[in-house]
Amino acid sequence: MKGNSILFVGCGDLGCRAGEGLLASGAEVTGLRRDISRLPEGFNRVAGDYTRAADLAFIAELQPDFVVATFNPSDRSVDGYRQGFSQGAANLLAALGAHRPRGVLTVSSTRVYAERDGGWVDESSSLSRDDPRAQAMIAAEQTLLASHHAVSVLRFAGIYGYPRGRLLERIRRGELQPALPVRYSNRIHRDDCAGFICHLLGLMVSGSALSPIYNGVDDLPAPQAEVDAWLAATTGVAAAAAASRTIAQPAEQKLKPVGHKRCSNRLLRESGYVLKYPDYRAGYGAVLAATA
């Protein structure tokens, strides 16, 4: 990546992690976010909000070689998703104007798939028609894919790797998913998210053609009850909770069952990327070791 310039729009945790790797390879990295004090040393820092078109006006002068858009909802409401994704994508395209970066990557989610009964999905699978938040992400994807830019969409599954992540906090409270009904979960470690972004940028630099869409998931979709049981046993929560009979059924299980699916990462593998954490045991094992 030496000598190339990369702009991260919405430069949160993934952008910071990927950007640090790119800096080490000799690239020039610019990060746009509201709180620029949280950007790493060495980044060109731009304070702004990509949901406001005026805040992206600098892009026309910057003319980055590559753009990585890591959109997020403005809040958890449907309108927040539309602002963060649909409006963010439209604002980015308007800001690029006549500039043609060599490639654009945009982060989306496996939430966009219609499958709800535990079946397998790949990048060509049907998309949701009844989830308005997913539809906001789909609209952003389609806006960018329909543009004249070279765009690839990265649909990441549940991103983990945070020491105080929600799943680990739930396990520490002794709240374990019941074995039945089976509900599959998909995930990818945040280091692999950043690594995959860098990998695809490297492929674009070399002139390789990318798939328009990639599922960013590890090798092992697994029943959530299996993941919970392993984490509880590994952390010693299961024994302590069983002894005091305080294991609680998660509150979400009392509601209408949530849809689930198993996501294929075949295209990720075929791109040549090697996962640092190919399954939940490797990834969560590293998280737990770092916090021990």
N, C-alpha and C positions, 0 to 999 in steps of 0.2 A: 504493500500500500504506500510505499515511500513516494512522496511528492504529490499524492492525491489529497483532495480536500473533501471532508465528509461533514455534512450538516445533520445533526440530530434534532428533530422537531419534537418537543415534549420530552426533554432529556431527563428521564427519571433514572431509577436504579439500573435498568437494562442498558439504557444509553450510556450511562456513566461507566458501566463495566465493559461494554463493547468498546467505547471510546478510549479507555485506558489501554486496551490491547492494541488499538489502531495507532495511538500515539507512540507506543513502543516500537511499532513497525515503521515509523517515520512519516505517518500521515499527519495532516493538519485537521484538527477536529474543532468544530464549533457546536456548542450546545445552546438551544433555546429552551428556557423554562422561566417560570415566574420568580423563583427564588434562586438566583445565580450563585449565592454563597455556598450552595450545596454541590456545585460543579467541581470536579477534580482539578488539581493544579495542572496547568498546561493547556486546558481548554480555552478557546476563544468564547467568551461569555456574552450572551445576548439575553437581556431580560424581556420577557414578553409572554403573551397568552395566544396560542394558535387559534383559539376560537374567535379572536378579534382580528379581522383581516388586516388592519393597519399595522399590527405588530409583526407582520411577516413581510413588510415592504422592503426590508433590508436584503431579502434573498436575491432580488434582481441585480443588486450591485455585487453581492457575495459570489454568485454564480458557482455554487459548489459542484464538484465532480459527481458526488453521490449524495443522496438524501435518504435518511432513515427516519420514518415517521412512527413514533410510538405513542399513538393516540390513547387517551383514557377518557372515561365519562367525566363530565364536569361535576356531576353528583349521581346518585343511584337512581334517580327518576328516569322515566322514558325520555323526557326532554333533555336531561343531562347527557344521556347517551347520544341523542341526536346532535347536540352541540359539540360534544367531544369527538365524535366519529364523523358523522355526515358533514357537519359544518367545517370541522377541521380539515377534512379531505378537500372540500371545495375551496377553502381559503388557501390551502397549499398550492393547488393547481393554479389559482388566480395569481398567486405571488410568483410562481415560476415564470409566468408569462411566456416570452419567446425563448427563454433559456431551456436548453435540453441537457439535463444531467445525464451522465452515462448510465445511471441506473437509479431506481427508487425502490426501497424496501419499505413495506408498511406492516405493522404488527396488528393482528386481529386475534380471533379466538375460535377454538373448536366449538364454542357455544352456538355457532351459526348453523350447525347441522340439524336436520330434522329428526334423525334417529333418536328414539326414546326408550327402546326396549332391549338395549344391550347388544345390538348388532354391530357389525364392523362397518366403519366408514373410511373412505379415502377422499382425496381432494376433489373427486368428481361426484360425490354423494349429494343427495338432495338437501336443499337448505330449508331452514325453518320458515314457516309462513304464519306462525301463531305466537311468536315471541317478539314483541315490539323492540326490545333492547337488542336482540340478535339482528333484527331487521335494520336497525341503525348501523350496526357494524357491516352488514351485507351491503348496504347502500354506499358506505365509504369505500369498501373493496371495489364495488362495481364502478364507482366514479373514477377511481384511479386506474383500474384495469382497462376502462374504455377510453382513456386518454391516449395521447400520442407518445407517452413516455414508456420507457422500458421498466415495467413494474412487476415486482413479485410480492405476493401476500404471504405472510408467515402467520399461520393459525396456531398459536400456542395453546396447549392445554393448561391444567392447573400449575402455575409457576410456584415453585417452592425453593427452600434454601435459606429462609429467614429464621434465625434462632427463636424468635417469638411469634412464629407463624400461627395462624388460627388452628390448624390441625394439631400441632404439638400442644397448644394451650388446651384444646378440648381433651386430648389424651391425658394430660396432666390433671385434669379435673375428674378423670375416671369415666368419661362419657364415650362409650364404645359403640360403634355401629353394629347392629344385630346381624347375624349371619344370613338370615332370611327376612325379606326377599333379597336375593343377590342384587347388588348394585355395583356395576363396574365404575372404576375411576381411572383417569388418565392424568399424567403429570409430566413435567420436565423441570430439571433443576435450573435455577437462574443462571448459573455459570454456563450451562449448555445453551441457553437462550442467547447469551452474549457471544458464545463461541460460534454458534451457527450463523449469527448475523455477520461476524467477521469472516467466516468461511465463505458465505455467499458473496460478500463484497470482493473478496479475493478472486473468486471465480469470475466476477464481472470485469475486474481489472485485467484478467488474462484473456478476456474475450469469449468466455464460455457462455452459452445460452442457458438461461435458467427456466425452470418451470414457472408458470404464472402463479401457482399456489403450492405451498408446502404445509403439511401438518408438522408442527413442532412438538413432538411427544417422544417419550422414551420407548424402550423395546417392550415394556410389560404393562399393558392395561391389566388391572387387578381388581378383584372385589374389594370394596372399601373396608369391609369387615376384616379381610386378611391383612390389609395394611395397618388397620387399627390394632389388631391383635399383635402383630409383629412389633409395632412401636411400643405398645404397652409392656410386652414381655422384655423388650430391650431396655426400657427405662425403669423397669421394676414397678410400674404402675399397676399392672394386672394383679400381681400378688397382693399388694397392699390394699387395693380396692376390694378384691375378693374376700380378704380377711375381715374387712369392716363392712362388707356388703353395701358399698356406696357406689358401685358402678351404676350410672344412670343411663337410661335410654335417651339418645339425643332428642332434643325438642323437635327437630325437623321431621323425625320419624312419626310424630303424632299428626302431622299434616298430610296432605295428599302426596303420594310417592313422587319423587323427582325422577325425571327421565334420565337415562344413562346410555352410554355407547362405548365401543372400543375403537380407538383411532389407530389406523395404520401409519407407520412412519417410513414406508418403503421408499418414497421419493427423497426423504432426508438421507437415508442410507445410500441410495444410488447417487446422490450428489457427491459422495466421498467424505461426508462428515462422520467422524468417529465420536460417539457420545462419551463424555467423561464419566457420566453416571447413567448407565444403561437401564437401571431399574430402581425401585424405591429403596431397596436395601442398601445399595451403594450410596445413593444420594442422601438419604436420611441418616445413614451411618456416619457420613462425613459431617453432617450438621451436628449430630449429637457429640461426635468426637471433638468438634471445635468448641463446644460449649461445656465440655466436661470439666 
